[in-house]
Amino acid sequence: MLTLYKPEDFKIVLETALLAAHDPMPLAELKKLFAEEFDDDTWRTLLDDLRRAWAGRGVELVQLATGGRFQTRPEYQAFLDRLKNEKPAKYSRAVMETLAIIAYRQPVTRGDIEDIRGVAVSPNILKTLEARGWIDTVGHRDAPGRPALHATTRKFLDDLGLRSLSELPPLTEIEKVMDLAELPATAPQAAPAQEA
């Protein structure tokens, strides 16, 4: 068995574990790697040193809601996407609006979502978001019928590369993006033909 003596040895083991992990690794899991116990400052130093060692490369060490992981830097993702045979999942505007309402107003009931959107929410929309692992039922409102309360999950944060909900962009930015997405669809239309 390898004997670890200096900080560089510990960083190599951390790097190996993080690179080999499929999912983000919480600090509690990383602590299991070593028989030695380190204080929080030592852990922070080891991980910060590792993060700096990977600076300027195509992969970076990031901290997410459920732990740390190595991931592709955003500017290089387009190149890797060319290697993928499957197309990324496409979600309807209704699904994305519902997810945004849950993310920014959680916990919310289906009725709350319908009040905000102004239209009925299909059960399939909520099922789609639950199947993706982005939302979950976190309780029930103390109201007639005890409607389910929905909130986002840690997987939602991980998939968006966030540590917490406070890192979500302001709603004004989301509105601008939504408005821009609509511009091509609202091309000027020809004037209606006059009856003769």
C-alpha positions in Angstrom: 0.0 0.0 0.0 1.2 3.5 -0.8 2.3 5.6 2.2 1.5 9.3 2.1 3.9 11.7 3.7 3.5 15.1 2.2 0.6 17.4 1.0 1.4 16.6 -2.7 0.7 12.9 -2.0 -2.6 13.7 -0.5 -3.5 16.0 -3.4 -2.7 13.2 -5.9 -5.1 10.9 -4.0 -7.8 13.5 -4.0 -7.3 14.3 -7.7 -7.5 10.5 -8.5 -10.8 10.1 -6.5 -12.4 13.2 -8.0 -11.4 12.3 -11.6 -12.7 8.7 -11.2 -16.0 9.6 -9.5 -19.1 9.6 -11.6 -21.0 12.0 -9.4 -19.9 15.0 -7.3 -18.1 13.9 -4.1 -19.1 15.4 -0.8 -16.3 16.3 1.7 -17.5 13.5 4.0 -16.7 10.9 1.3 -13.4 12.5 0.5 -12.5 12.3 4.2 -12.8 8.5 4.0 -9.8 8.4 1.6 -7.3 8.9 4.4 -6.6 7.4 7.8 -5.4 10.8 9.0 -7.8 13.5 10.1 -7.4 17.0 8.8 -9.1 20.2 10.1 -11.3 22.2 7.7 -8.6 24.7 6.9 -6.3 21.8 5.7 -9.1 20.4 3.5 -9.8 23.8 2.1 -6.1 24.3 1.3 -5.7 20.9 -0.3 -8.8 21.4 -2.6 -7.8 25.1 -3.4 -4.3 23.9 -4.3 -5.8 21.2 -6.6 -8.1 23.8 -8.1 -5.2 26.1 -8.9 -3.1 23.3 -10.3 -5.9 22.7 -12.9 -6.3 26.4 -13.7 -6.0 27.2 -17.4 -6.8 23.6 -18.5 -9.8 22.3 -20.3 -11.2 20.7 -17.1 -11.8 22.5 -13.8 -12.5 21.4 -10.2 -15.8 22.9 -9.1 -17.8 22.8 -5.9 -21.5 22.0 -6.4 -24.5 21.5 -4.2 -23.6 17.8 -3.5 -19.8 18.0 -3.5 -16.8 18.6 -5.7 -16.2 17.3 -9.2 -14.0 17.8 -12.2 -16.0 19.1 -15.2 -15.3 20.5 -18.7 -14.9 24.3 -18.8 -17.9 25.8 -20.6 -15.9 27.2 -23.4 -14.7 23.7 -24.5 -18.1 21.9 -24.2 -19.1 22.7 -27.8 -16.1 20.7 -29.0 -17.0 17.7 -26.9 -20.7 17.9 -28.0 -19.5 17.0 -31.5 -18.5 13.5 -30.2 -22.0 12.8 -28.8 -24.3 10.7 -30.9 -27.4 11.5 -28.9 -29.2 14.8 -29.0 -29.7 16.7 -25.8 -33.2 16.5 -24.3 -35.5 19.3 -25.6 -38.0 20.6 -23.2 -41.1 22.5 -24.1 -41.6 26.1 -23.0 -44.3 24.9 -20.6 -41.8 22.5 -18.9 -39.2 25.3 -18.6 -41.7 27.8 -17.3 -42.9 25.4 -14.7 -39.3 24.6 -13.6 -38.5 28.3 -13.4 -41.5 28.9 -11.2 -40.6 26.1 -8.9 -36.9 27.2 -8.7 -37.7 30.8 -7.9 -40.9 30.4 -5.8 -40.4 27.1 -4.0 -42.0 25.3 -2.4 -45.1 25.7 -4.6 -48.2 23.6 -5.3 -49.5 22.8 -8.8 -52.3 25.4 -8.1 -49.6 28.1 -7.4 -47.9 27.3 -10.7 -51.2 27.5 -12.5 -52.0 30.8 -10.9 -48.6 32.2 -12.0 -48.7 30.7 -15.6 -52.4 31.4 -16.1 -53.0 28.0 -17.6 -53.5 24.5 -16.3 -50.4 22.4 -15.6 -50.4 19.0 -17.2 -49.4 16.2 -14.8 -46.9 15.1 -17.5 -44.9 18.3 -17.0 -44.4 17.6 -13.3 -43.7 13.9 -14.1 -41.0 15.0 -16.7 -39.3 17.2 -14.1 -39.5 14.5 -11.4 -38.1 11.8 -13.8 -35.2 14.1 -14.6 -34.5 14.4 -10.9 -34.9 18.1 -10.9 -38.0 18.4 -8.6 -39.4 16.5 -5.8 -42.4 16.6 -3.5 -41.2 18.1 -0.2 -44.4 18.1 1.8 -48.1 19.1 1.6 -49.7 22.4 2.2 -52.1 22.6 5.1 -55.1 23.4 3.0 -58.1 21.5 1.7 -57.0 18.5 -0.3 -53.5 18.8 1.2 -51.8 19.7 -2.2 -48.2 18.5 -2.8 -45.5 21.1 -2.4 -42.8 20.9 -5.1 -39.2 22.1 -4.8 -36.0 21.7 -6.8 -33.4 19.0 -5.9 -29.7 19.0 -5.3 -29.4 17.2 -8.7 -31.0 20.3 -10.3 -28.3 22.4 -8.8 -25.6 20.0 -9.8 -26.9 19.8 -13.4 -26.9 23.6 -13.6 -23.4 23.8 -12.0 -24.7 25.7 -9.0 -23.9 25.3 -5.3 -27.1 26.9 -4.0 -30.3 28.6 -5.3 -28.8 32.0 -4.5 -26.6 31.5 -7.6 -29.6 31.4 -9.9 -29.6 34.4 -12.3 -32.0 37.2 -11.5 -35.4 36.9 -12.9 -34.8 39.9 -15.1 -32.1 38.0 -17.0 -34.4 35.0 -17.5 -37.1 37.3 -18.9 -34.6 38.8 -21.3 -33.6 35.4 -22.5 -37.2 34.3 -22.9 -38.0 37.5 -24.9 -35.0 36.9 -27.2 -36.1 33.4 -27.8 -39.4 34.7 -29.0 -38.0 37.3 -31.5 -37.5 35.0 -34.5 -41.0 33.6 -34.2 -42.6 37.0 -34.3 -41.5 38.1 -37.7 -43.5 40.9 -39.3 -46.6 39.5 -41.0 -48.0 40.7 -44.3 -51.0 42.9 -44.1 -54.3 40.9 -44.6 -55.6 41.0 -48.2 -58.4 43.4 -48.9 -61.6 42.0 -50.2 -62.5 43.2 -53.7 
